[in-house]
Amino acid sequence: MKFRLSILFLVAVPFAAAQQTLQLSLRKAIEIALSPEGNTRVEIAGEAVQQADARKLEARASLLPNLDSSLSYQDATRNLAAFGIQFPSIPGFHFSTFAGPFSILDSRANITQSVFDFSSIRRYQSARTGADAARSEKENTRHAVTDQVARAYLAALQADARVETAKANLDLAEALRRLAETQKQAGTGTGIEVTRAEVQIANERQRLQIAGNERTRTHLQLLRALDLNLETKVELTDKLSYQPFEPISFAQALESAIKTRPDFKAQQEREQAARLSYSATKMERLPSLAAFGDYGSIGPQFDNSRATRTVGLSLRVPIFDGGRRDARRAESASQWRQEKTRTKDLRQQLELELRVAFDNLSSAELQVKTATEGLTLAGKELEQAERRYKAGVTNSIEVTDAQTRLVRARDNRISALFEHNLARLDLGTAIGAVERYLP
């Protein structure tokens, strides 16, 4: 019996956890996506920063002292004749050219330090700028993920609003059917009017089913953007609404975008890194100076060893390497020109996105205003049609037409609100301040 209860408990607990509904606002959704274990793109961007920092430290190592130590012990024999050592021949004496065995114990510390190497300095500067570019790219990824999650959330809000509207339309259709049945019982209506109302109910039920399927799809896409379990039930706490836009001129927006957009900043830093890399390749032709030294003791044993040292300077003068440096210089120059072209292209793309965002936002403002007015007029038209139908002045066709226009007006307002919020998001993304323009 206890075993069965344990099994039931183990099955019931995960099931209850899976059925728990996640209360989700837009801000919370973005917070989940940007968390350390959130969206995969953010994690990958963080790893790219770690790699860039490692490359920077690797490049810096060539400018710092290099210290190592060694301890060696040899027990050797040598054939001196192999080294050209010959002893004079003395009658009656024979000198062997075989030496050993003898022991050599050598403990030593070595240090080298670059004194003058402009190429290594430039490579370190290039790697450091590359690390800054990786951080800017990570920030750009965070902005892109914020934009992605916000769009997915807005799409889910639009789907929720369409479901609510579809339910309201179905309730309205059922109310009008009841009105048609009342009119028929009173002798002022006909059976065709009841049938017409039932057809409208069937249409609204189909629209509700379609809206429900769309809501399921958008919720799944939102969960995927957040990298959450797709079986999680989500309840959106925000509503699709209209928020006035804070006035800003195009010149101000363009200036702000150039300064704050992380993708443009990252591209400028990549161009700078390419320029420094080209400079480092050019400076490989310059002489380089390094200091070196070692200190240790050598002898046949520890108690019979003597301290020895070596200090000095090493001057390296490049003369000819078969054209390898020239080829690397040409390649790095091409990479620099490529990054400059990308910076120029991104600058033009930035301005284009801003202009389109301003136009879309202006158009969306008018759409919301027009849709709101249309919804108000459609509601009044339906009220008047119902009064006329109840009074026996007209038939149900006028009511059905008014109902259809109200349904269309509700859908138009949902679309207008969605487009307006999307236009705000586009402008925030184009400026580089997406979080400031969230709904």
DAUR-V514446 format. One record per residue. RES is the residue in one letter. SS is DSSP state (~ for helix, > for strand, _ for the rest). PSI is psi in radians with two decimals (* if undefined). NEAR is the number of other C-alpha atoms within 10 Angstrom. Layout:
RES/SS/PSI/NEAR, RES/SS/PSI/NEAR
This chain:
M/_/-0.77/5, K/~/-0.64/7, F/~/-0.73/8, R/~/-0.73/9, L/~/-0.66/10, S/~/-0.73/11, I/~/-0.77/10, L/~/-0.67/11, F/~/-0.77/12, L/~/-0.56/11, V/~/-0.68/11, A/~/-0.63/12, V/~/-0.89/11, P/~/-0.63/11, F/~/-0.74/11, A/~/-0.66/9, A/~/-0.66/10, A/~/-0.50/13, Q/~/-0.12/12, Q/_/2.39/12, T/>/2.32/11, L/>/2.03/12, Q/>/2.07/13, L/>/2.07/16, S/_/2.95/16, L/~/-0.77/22, R/~/-0.71/16, K/~/-0.66/11, A/~/-0.75/22, I/~/-0.68/24, E/~/-0.71/15, I/~/-0.76/19, A/~/-0.60/25, L/_/0.03/22, S/_/2.82/12, P/_/-0.57/12, E/_/0.50/12, G/_/-2.15/18, N/_/2.45/22, T/~/-0.62/16, R/~/-0.64/17, V/~/-0.71/23, E/~/-0.76/17, I/~/-0.70/13, A/~/-0.65/20, G/~/-0.70/18, E/~/-0.61/14, A/~/-0.64/17, V/~/-0.74/20, Q/~/-0.72/15, Q/~/-0.72/14, A/~/-0.68/20, D/~/-0.67/19, A/~/-0.71/15, R/~/-0.62/17, K/~/-0.79/20, L/~/-0.63/14, E/~/-0.71/13, A/~/-0.61/20, R/~/-0.45/17, A/~/-0.52/13, S/~/-0.24/16, L/~/-0.17/17, L/_/2.79/12, P/_/2.57/14, N/>/1.94/13, L/>/2.27/13, D/>/2.88/11, S/>/2.82/12, S/>/2.66/10, L/>/2.11/12, S/>/2.58/10, Y/>/2.30/14, Q/>/2.46/12, D/>/1.88/11, A/>/2.81/11, T/>/2.65/12, R/>/2.53/13, N/>/1.82/13, L/~/-0.47/14, A/~/-0.51/12, A/~/-0.37/10, F/~/0.16/9, G/_/0.29/9, I/_/2.07/9, Q/_/2.41/12, F/_/2.56/12, P/_/2.58/8, S/_/2.15/9, I/>/2.18/8, P/_/2.25/6, G/_/-0.10/5, F/>/2.49/8, H/_/2.09/10, F/_/2.13/10, S/_/2.42/11, T/_/0.10/16, F/>/2.15/12, A/>/2.49/11, G/>/-3.10/11, P/>/2.58/10, F/>/2.74/11, S/>/2.54/14, I/>/2.10/15, L/>/2.09/17, D/>/2.03/21, S/>/2.27/18, R/>/2.58/17, A/>/2.34/15, N/>/2.49/17, I/>/2.41/15, T/>/2.55/19, Q/>/2.22/17, S/>/2.24/18, V/>/-0.73/16, F/>/1.79/16, D/_/1.53/19, F/~/-0.55/20, S/~/-0.75/22, S/~/-0.63/22, I/~/-0.78/19, R/~/-0.65/22, R/~/-0.64/22, Y/~/-0.73/25, Q/~/-0.69/20, S/~/-0.74/26, A/~/-0.65/25, R/~/-0.74/22, T/~/-0.62/23, G/~/-0.63/24, A/~/-0.69/25, D/~/-0.69/20, A/~/-0.65/26, A/~/-0.66/25, R/~/-0.72/22, S/~/-0.64/23, E/~/-0.61/23, K/~/-0.73/24, E/~/-0.66/20, N/~/-0.66/21, T/~/-0.71/21, R/~/-0.72/21, H/~/-0.73/23, A/~/-0.70/18, V/~/-0.70/21, T/~/-0.77/26, D/~/-0.76/21, Q/~/-0.82/17, V/~/-0.72/27, A/~/-0.71/25, R/~/-0.74/21, A/~/-0.68/23, Y/~/-0.74/25, L/~/-0.70/25, A/~/-0.68/22, A/~/-0.67/25, L/~/-0.74/24, Q/~/-0.73/25, A/~/-0.71/24, D/~/-0.76/23, A/~/-0.65/21, R/~/-0.61/23, V/~/-0.80/21, E/~/-0.72/15, T/~/-0.71/19, A/~/-0.67/24, K/~/-0.73/18, A/~/-0.69/16, N/~/-0.66/24, L/~/-0.73/22, D/~/-0.70/15, L/~/-0.75/17, A/~/-0.70/24, E/~/-0.65/18, A/~/-0.70/14, L/~/-0.54/23, R/~/-0.74/22, R/~/-0.65/15, L/~/-0.71/20, A/~/-0.68/27, E/~/-0.67/20, T/~/-0.75/15, Q/~/-0.65/21, K/~/-0.74/16, Q/~/-0.54/12, A/_/-0.13/10, G/_/0.08/9, T/_/-0.02/16, G/_/3.03/21, T/_/2.92/16, G/~/-0.57/13, I/~/-0.51/12, E/~/-0.65/21, V/~/-0.78/21, T/~/-0.73/14, R/~/-0.71/16, A/~/-0.65/25, E/~/-0.64/18, V/~/-0.73/14, Q/~/-0.65/22, I/~/-0.75/21, A/~/-0.71/15, N/~/-0.75/15, E/~/-0.60/22, R/~/-0.67/18, Q/~/-0.73/14, R/~/-0.65/19, L/~/-0.70/21, Q/~/-0.76/15, I/~/-0.75/15, A/~/-0.67/22, G/~/-0.72/17, N/~/-0.70/13, E/~/-0.68/19, R/~/-0.73/21, T/~/-0.76/16, R/~/-0.80/14, T/~/-0.61/20, H/~/-0.68/24, L/~/-0.72/21, Q/~/-0.64/18, L/~/-0.76/24, L/~/-0.66/21, R/~/-0.68/15, A/~/-0.54/25, L/~/-0.08/25, D/_/0.73/15, L/_/2.91/15, N/_/2.24/11, L/_/-0.18/14, E/_/-0.04/10, T/_/2.32/16, K/>/2.32/16, V/>/2.38/18, E/>/2.01/14, L/>/2.21/16, T/_/-0.33/11, D/_/2.89/15, K/_/2.65/15, L/_/2.03/19, S/_/3.02/14, Y/_/2.28/14, Q/_/2.17/14, P/_/2.64/10, F/_/2.34/13, E/_/2.17/6, P/_/2.38/6, I/_/2.41/9, S/_/2.81/8, F/~/-0.67/13, A/~/-0.74/9, Q/~/-0.73/10, A/~/-0.72/20, L/~/-0.75/18, E/~/-0.74/11, S/~/-0.70/15, A/~/-0.73/23, I/~/-0.61/18, K/~/-0.59/13, T/~/-0.35/14, R/_/2.08/21, P/~/-0.53/24, D/~/-0.66/22, F/~/-0.68/24, K/~/-0.73/22, A/~/-0.68/24, Q/~/-0.69/22, Q/~/-0.68/21, E/~/-0.59/24, R/~/-0.68/24, E/~/-0.74/25, Q/~/-0.72/20, A/~/-0.68/26, A/~/-0.66/25, R/~/-0.76/21, L/~/-0.63/23, S/~/-0.69/25, Y/~/-0.74/24, S/~/-0.69/20, A/~/-0.68/23, T/~/-0.68/24, K/~/-0.67/20, M/~/-0.05/19, E/~/-0.32/18, R/~/-0.31/16, L/_/2.63/15, P/_/2.67/15, S/>/2.52/19, L/>/2.34/15, A/>/2.55/15, A/>/2.55/16, F/>/2.79/17, G/>/2.72/15, D/>/2.70/17, Y/>/2.39/16, G/>/-2.95/18, S/>/2.52/18, I/>/2.49/20, G/>/3.11/16, P/_/-0.46/16, Q/_/2.98/14, F/~/-0.73/13, D/~/0.00/7, N/~/0.81/10, S/>/2.74/16, R/>/2.52/13, A/>/2.37/12, T/>/2.75/13, R/>/2.81/12, T/>/2.25/10, V/>/2.65/12, G/>/3.12/10, L/>/2.56/14, S/>/2.11/13, L/>/2.15/12, R/>/2.14/12, V/_/1.90/12, P/_/2.35/12, I/_/-1.03/9, F/_/2.29/9, D/_/0.44/8, G/_/0.26/8, G/_/0.14/9, R/~/-0.74/9, R/~/-0.71/17, D/~/-0.68/15, A/~/-0.74/12, R/~/-0.64/14, R/~/-0.71/20, A/~/-0.69/14, E/~/-0.79/13, S/~/-0.58/21, A/~/-0.69/19, S/~/-0.70/14, Q/~/-0.66/17, W/~/-0.81/21, R/~/-0.63/14, Q/~/-0.77/13, E/~/-0.62/21, K/~/-0.68/19, T/~/-0.71/13, R/~/-0.68/17, T/~/-0.75/20, K/~/-0.75/14, D/~/-0.72/11, L/~/-0.61/16, R/~/-0.73/16, Q/~/-0.67/11, Q/~/-0.65/13, L/~/-0.81/20, E/~/-0.68/18, L/~/-0.80/12, E/~/-0.65/16, L/~/-0.79/21, R/~/-0.75/17, V/~/-0.70/15, A/~/-0.70/22, F/~/-0.77/20, D/~/-0.75/13, N/~/-0.67/18, L/~/-0.70/22, S/~/-0.74/15, S/~/-0.69/15, A/~/-0.62/22, E/~/-0.80/20, L/~/-0.65/13, Q/~/-0.74/19, V/~/-0.77/21, K/~/-0.81/13, T/~/-0.75/15, A/~/-0.67/21, T/~/-0.75/19, E/~/-0.72/13, G/~/-0.67/19, L/~/-0.71/20, T/~/-0.78/13, L/~/-0.67/15, A/~/-0.68/21, G/~/-0.73/18, K/~/-0.68/14, E/~/-0.74/19, L/~/-0.69/20, E/~/-0.76/15, Q/~/-0.69/15, A/~/-0.69/23, E/~/-0.72/22, R/~/-0.73/14, R/~/-0.66/16, Y/~/-0.74/21, K/~/-0.59/18, A/_/-0.10/12, G/_/0.23/13, V/_/-0.57/10, T/_/3.07/15, N/_/-3.06/19, S/~/-0.20/26, I/~/-0.73/14, E/~/-0.68/17, V/~/-0.75/22, T/~/-0.73/20, D/~/-0.74/14, A/~/-0.67/21, Q/~/-0.76/24, T/~/-0.73/16, R/~/-0.59/19, L/~/-0.73/22, V/~/-0.78/21, R/~/-0.66/16, A/~/-0.69/22, R/~/-0.77/24, D/~/-0.69/19, N/~/-0.68/19, R/~/-0.68/20, I/~/-0.80/23, S/~/-0.70/19, A/~/-0.74/24, L/~/-0.72/25, F/~/-0.79/23, E/~/-0.62/21, H/~/-0.79/27, N/~/-0.63/26, L/~/-0.67/24, A/~/-0.69/23, R/~/-0.76/26, L/~/-0.71/26, D/~/-0.73/24, L/~/-0.75/24, G/~/-0.69/22, T/~/-0.70/24, A/~/-0.61/26, I/~/-0.51/26, G/_/0.31/25, A/_/1.01/18, V/~/-0.65/20, E/~/-0.48/16, R/~/-0.38/11, Y/~/0.31/20, L/_/2.60/20, P/_/*/20
